[in-house]
Amino acid sequence: MKAVVHVFLKPGVLDVQGKAVQSALHGLGWSDVDGVRVGRVIEFDMTGADAADARTRVEAMCQRLLANPVIEGYRVEIAA
Amino acid sequence: MKAAVVVFPGSNCDRDCKVAIERSTASTVTMVWHQDTELPPGVDLIVLPGGFSYGDYLRCGAMAALSPVMAEVKAAASRGVAVAGICNGFQILCEVGLLPGALLRNAALKYVCKTVDLDIVNGQTRFTAAFGDQRQAVMTVGNGEGNFFADEATLDRLEGEGQVVFRYRTNPNGSSRAIAGIINPAGNVLGLMPHPDRAFEAELGSSDGALLFQSVMASA
């Protein structure tokens, strides 16, 4: 099965990249854009067929390495 | 004093640190590879140097924090050995949990490389005692992710417990409360973004960095 992890800075943490991208979009005329956040996506394959078990393992990976809980939040997707 | 400098793939201030410590304190400095699983016996000071360990992949300091040698560094820190993380070393100490907070992208999205004036907020640590009555120091910074961040409660605790050691007089990167360097509650683990290893003799523009290494030597 495939795991997809989305990692973003937490809401209270200033996302300077997001701000810069937003300001560039405004410059291109998309003035209605607001709240841009730049994060990262990490994808990988896993063995095993139990999606709930896979999710538990991926959450542990997020806590240990893939995200820094001090500044980042994450969202895990598990697909067959 | 016996000092050790840890070398990660991508460290680029490791030799600067070695020379700075040798010239400041006439100490023996051993270079320790990140895959090593033991530190020199009787080591008094461990330095995690600046650079871009593991290419800053994932997050700055994240991969280095998982290096085999870091288990030894953590064990030494818990025994009370002095540990100093400079720049990337500070980022690694935060990632490994020896210091609170994290270092974010600089507020202006720019790599900042310049001389900075610092207030010595706590002059009574193992790393600052040799500054004596001197309340300010001059060092240089060189970082793209030097913007210190911690939640408000952590910042209040750091301030209240005397754990803020250095503060920028003019904030170069958006750091919370202009914090440039912090220490752990036990007082033996210091992280700072400015480089004492680039300010250890007058020819470099400042010799204040030497006082940091001399402070540790005096406490060893």
Boltz contact constraints between the chains, C-beta under 6 A:
constraints:
  - contact:
      token1: [A, 16]
      token2: [B, 105]
      max_distance: 6.0
  - contact:
      token1: [A, 16]
      token2: [B, 107]
      max_distance: 6.0
  - contact:
      token1: [A, 16]
      token2: [B, 109]
      max_distance: 6.0
  - contact:
      token1: [A, 20]
      token2: [B, 109]
      max_distance: 6.0
  - contact:
      token1: [A, 68]
      token2: [B, 59]
      max_distance: 6.0
  - contact:
      token1: [A, 68]
      token2: [B, 102]
      max_distance: 6.0
  - contact:
      token1: [A, 70]
      token2: [B, 102]
      max_distance: 6.0
  - contact:
      token1: [A, 71]
      token2: [B, 102]
      max_distance: 6.0
